[in-house]
Every structure is written in C-alpha cells, then in structure tokens.
Amino acid sequence: MNETTRLNWYEVAPAGAKALFGIHHYVTHNTNLPEELVHLVFLRVSQINGCAHCIDLHTRDLLKTMAADKVTLVPVWQEVPHLFSEQYRVALAWAEEVTLVSETHASDQAYAAVSAVFEPKDLVDLTITIAAMNAFNRLGAPFRLPVKAQP
C-alpha cells in the first residue's frame, strides 16, 4: 500500500493547536467529570469518527482504569448495559447524539435523558468534551496521525 505523507497539523498551525489543546486541558483538568468518563467519551466519539490515532490513544488511556473486556465492548455498549453505570450509558448516548448531530438533531428524548443525570454545568462540560474530541478527530483522521500499535 502506498501512503501519502500528510501534514503534521499541530506543527503547521501551532496557534490553532494551542487553542484546541486549551479546550482539551479544560475538559481534562477543570471540570467535575470523572477522568474515566472523559476518556470513555473520547474513545466512543473517536470510534464513530474513525480516527485511528485517537482510538489508539484513548483505548490506552482507558485501559489504565477500565478492564480490557469492558473497553473492548465500548462500540456495543447498548448491548451490555450491565457493564456501564447509568451515568456512563447516558454520557455515551449523548456522545453519539452530539457526534451524529446532522442525523439526530440532538433529540429532545436524548436531551431529557442526559439532563436527568447531569447537573447543568456538567452537561455543558460533557458537551464541550464531545465537541473537543470531534474537533481533534477532524484533524487526526484527515492528516493520518500515527498510532502506537505495532504489527
């Protein structure tokens, strides 16, 4: 397979990278969201968007606190609800709803479900978390950031 070398987006546009990493820093250090939940949402959003770099990275992050069997089943979390807390299930559903907003239009049903579990500030922070990962995926996938996984 012949791969085209792609730009390293954060080297080409360091000011843009700094701004985006500022949002990342906010969601990973300045919210009340559990760290594991943030990485779970990062992983699920990246799976939906097909960003290999982010899937690789956030799978590794999650494996630090979550059993491998559980991480493996994140793409089918709805089929194994007993493995995930209510908060995690609602966050995953909201992550899918927001990531696929052109299809879902962030339905009233999904909003009601997430609003029942998260306080207003946490809901906004969760949505910022989802939006941030969508932004990273839209840079990571097109520019084919490398993965740590080896053959």
KAQUIJO-V875307 format. One line per field, one symbol per residue. ss: DSSP state (2 for helix, 1 for strand, 0 for the rest). burial: b if it has 24 or more other C-alpha atoms within 12 Angstrom, else e. A space follows every 10 residues. Layout:
ss=???
burial=???
This chain:
ss=0000000022 2202222222 2222222220 0000222222 2222222220 0222222222 2200000222 2202222222 2220022222 2222222220 2222000222 2222222002 2222222222 2222222222 0000000000 0
burial=eeeeeeeeee eeeeeeeeeb eebbeebbee bebebbbbbb bbbbbbbbbb bbbbbbbbbb bbeeeeeeee beebbebeee eeebeebbbb bbbbbbbbbe eeeeeeeeeb bebbeeebee ebbebbbbbb bbbbbbbbbb beeebeeeee e
